[in-house]
Amino acid sequence: MRRNSTASGSIAVGGGRGTAGRLGRGFTLIELLVVIAIIALLVSILLPALSGAREAGKKAVCLSNIRQLAVAAMTHANDKKGAFSTGPWDDRPNRGYGRLEEVGWVADYLNGGYGVPGQILCPSSPSRATQSMSWRRFSPSNGSGRATPHQAFTTQMIADGYNTNYCQSWFMAYTATKTLALGVDVKDPLFVVGPLKDDQVGTTASADRVPLFGDGSTDVGQSDDEVVTLTGSIRGAKSVTDGPTTALVPGRGAVQGRQNYSDFGPAHGKGGYTAFGQDRVYGNIGFADGHVATFRDTQPTNEGFAFDNGVTMQGIITVRYQDIEGKVFGGWLTRPGFGF
């Protein structure tokens, strides 16, 4: 029986030419603009989140770095008769105790194998070096009996790991002054007790409140004595907090008071750097028990943590730090009084 040809072979689909035309049609201008607008909106939404996540990551890295330094300090104390370090990393005769490559906490930890400070810098800080590198007084011999030029010396020191952009606390560097009289240089080794030891912690403040290291603030437009010269010039981060402020005590008058912590960051969070400091909002501080905490500056200023002068505490007119009060000890470490 003869089969109908239309029943055999492929089935024809009507409108093939019209379908092909529709599939091949490009975007109209309006459709393209809508797509671009959607992409731009998504980017505007995602970029702040990505930036925030990136900064949060940097803050976490910084916190880990300071924890390593605090642990190194504790280990050094176990090995060196209780001393957290040999003092500030500063080779000026009226500030430190010797050459940068030999004495001070950076040299202690690098030379002693406790860590390499120059390899764990705060990633959020604009400074890639400490201001101590601009103050150096002694340069090692280059083998010919002549001092190595400062720039070459600085570059080599940093390459070897002698560097930091974290700030040491005045307590860790000097412990206390030998007298409460005003007018003495509170960073001159002649007038201070010396580097902090673990048996000097616990009398007036527990180890979890005594700071050792913190984010170092950076005055990016200040004096040239804080400029570190390498192949170019960079601003050095603060090296040591400034020590006691002045307080008015009933019956005693003006005496050395609570600590000046303005050189402790903050270095993280929203904000930027200005000619006189920064307006960032988070700072990490490491303590004598090895823990590290992040503090928020609720009123960012160009000098780091906000504080109010002229505040009365326990009858004493002194400095009060509204954001770290009760958590970071600021009083006298080796004497009764100012136990807050």
Secondary structure as the mmCIF struct_conf table of DSSP 4:
data_model
#
loop_
_struct_conf.conf_type_id
_struct_conf.id
_struct_conf.beg_label_comp_id
_struct_conf.beg_label_asym_id
_struct_conf.beg_label_seq_id
_struct_conf.end_label_comp_id
_struct_conf.end_label_asym_id
_struct_conf.end_label_seq_id
HELX_LH_PP_P HELX_LH_PP_P1 ARG A 2 ASN A 4
HELX_RH_3T_P HELX_RH_3T_P1 SER A 5 ALA A 7
BEND BEND1 SER A 8 GLY A 9
HELX_LH_PP_P HELX_LH_PP_P2 SER A 10 VAL A 13
TURN_TY1_P TURN_TY1_P1 GLY A 14 GLY A 15
HELX_RH_AL_P HELX_RH_AL_P1 GLY A 16 LEU A 23
TURN_TY1_P TURN_TY1_P2 GLY A 24 GLY A 24
HELX_RH_AL_P HELX_RH_AL_P2 LEU A 29 ASP A 79
TURN_TY1_P TURN_TY1_P3 LYS A 80 GLY A 82
STRN STRN1 ALA A 83 ALA A 83
BEND BEND2 PHE A 84 PHE A 84
BEND BEND3 THR A 86 GLY A 87
BEND BEND4 TRP A 89 TRP A 89
TURN_TY1_P TURN_TY1_P4 PRO A 93 ARG A 95
BEND BEND5 TYR A 97 GLY A 98
TURN_TY1_P TURN_TY1_P5 LEU A 100 GLU A 102
BEND BEND6 VAL A 103 GLY A 104
HELX_RH_AL_P HELX_RH_AL_P3 TRP A 105 ASN A 111
TURN_TY1_P TURN_TY1_P6 GLY A 112 GLY A 113
BEND BEND7 TYR A 114 TYR A 114
HELX_RH_3T_P HELX_RH_3T_P2 PRO A 117 GLN A 119
BEND BEND8 ILE A 120 ILE A 120
TURN_TY1_P TURN_TY1_P7 PRO A 123 SER A 124
BEND BEND9 PRO A 126 PRO A 126
BEND BEND10 ARG A 128 ALA A 129
STRN STRN2 THR A 130 THR A 130
TURN_TY1_P TURN_TY1_P8 GLN A 131 GLN A 131
HELX_RH_AL_P HELX_RH_AL_P4 SER A 132 TRP A 135
STRN STRN3 SER A 141 SER A 141
BEND BEND11 GLY A 143 ARG A 146
STRN STRN4 ALA A 147 ALA A 147
HELX_LH_PP_P HELX_LH_PP_P3 THR A 148 PRO A 149
HELX_RH_AL_P HELX_RH_AL_P5 HIS A 150 ALA A 159
TURN_TY1_P TURN_TY1_P9 ASP A 160 GLY A 161
STRN STRN5 TYR A 166 GLN A 168
HELX_RH_AL_P HELX_RH_AL_P6 TRP A 170 TYR A 174
STRN STRN6 THR A 177 THR A 177
BEND BEND12 LYS A 178 LYS A 178
TURN_TY1_P TURN_TY1_P10 LEU A 182 GLY A 183
BEND BEND13 VAL A 184 VAL A 184
TURN_TY1_P TURN_TY1_P11 VAL A 186 LYS A 187
BEND BEND14 ASP A 188 ASP A 188
HELX_RH_3T_P HELX_RH_3T_P3 PRO A 189 PHE A 191
STRN STRN7 VAL A 192 VAL A 192
BEND BEND15 PRO A 195 PRO A 195
STRN STRN8 LYS A 197 LYS A 197
HELX_RH_3T_P HELX_RH_3T_P4 ASP A 198 GLN A 200
BEND BEND16 VAL A 201 ALA A 205
HELX_RH_3T_P HELX_RH_3T_P5 ALA A 207 ARG A 209
BEND BEND17 VAL A 210 VAL A 210
STRN STRN9 PRO A 211 ASP A 215
STRN STRN10 GLY A 216 GLY A 216
HELX_LH_PP_P HELX_LH_PP_P4 SER A 217 SER A 217
TURN_TY1_P TURN_TY1_P12 VAL A 220 GLY A 221
BEND BEND18 GLN A 222 GLN A 222
HELX_RH_3T_P HELX_RH_3T_P6 ASP A 224 GLU A 226
STRN STRN11 VAL A 227 THR A 229
BEND BEND19 LEU A 230 GLY A 232
STRN STRN12 SER A 233 ARG A 235
HELX_LH_PP_P HELX_LH_PP_P5 GLY A 236 GLY A 236
STRN STRN13 ALA A 237 ALA A 237
HELX_LH_PP_P HELX_LH_PP_P6 LYS A 238 LYS A 238
STRN STRN14 VAL A 240 VAL A 240
STRN STRN15 GLY A 243 VAL A 249
TURN_TY1_P TURN_TY1_P13 PRO A 250 ARG A 252
STRN STRN16 GLY A 253 ASN A 260
TURN_TY1_P TURN_TY1_P14 SER A 262 ASP A 263
STRN STRN17 PHE A 264 PHE A 264
STRN STRN18 HIS A 268 HIS A 268
BEND BEND20 GLY A 269 LYS A 270
STRN STRN19 TYR A 273 THR A 274
TURN_TY1_P TURN_TY1_P15 ALA A 275 PHE A 276
STRN STRN20 GLY A 277 GLN A 278
STRN STRN21 TYR A 282 PHE A 287
TURN_TY1_P TURN_TY1_P16 ALA A 288 ASP A 289
BEND BEND21 GLY A 290 GLY A 290
STRN STRN22 VAL A 292 ARG A 296
BEND BEND22 THR A 298 GLN A 299
STRN STRN23 THR A 301 THR A 301
TURN_TY1_P TURN_TY1_P17 ASN A 302 GLU A 303
STRN STRN24 GLY A 304 GLY A 304
BEND BEND23 PHE A 305 PHE A 305
STRN STRN25 ASP A 308 MET A 313
TURN_TY1_P TURN_TY1_P18 GLN A 314 GLY A 315
STRN STRN26 ILE A 316 ARG A 320
TURN_TY1_P TURN_TY1_P19 GLN A 322 LYS A 327
BEND BEND24 VAL A 328 VAL A 328
BEND BEND25 GLY A 331 GLY A 331
BEND BEND26 LEU A 333 GLY A 337
#
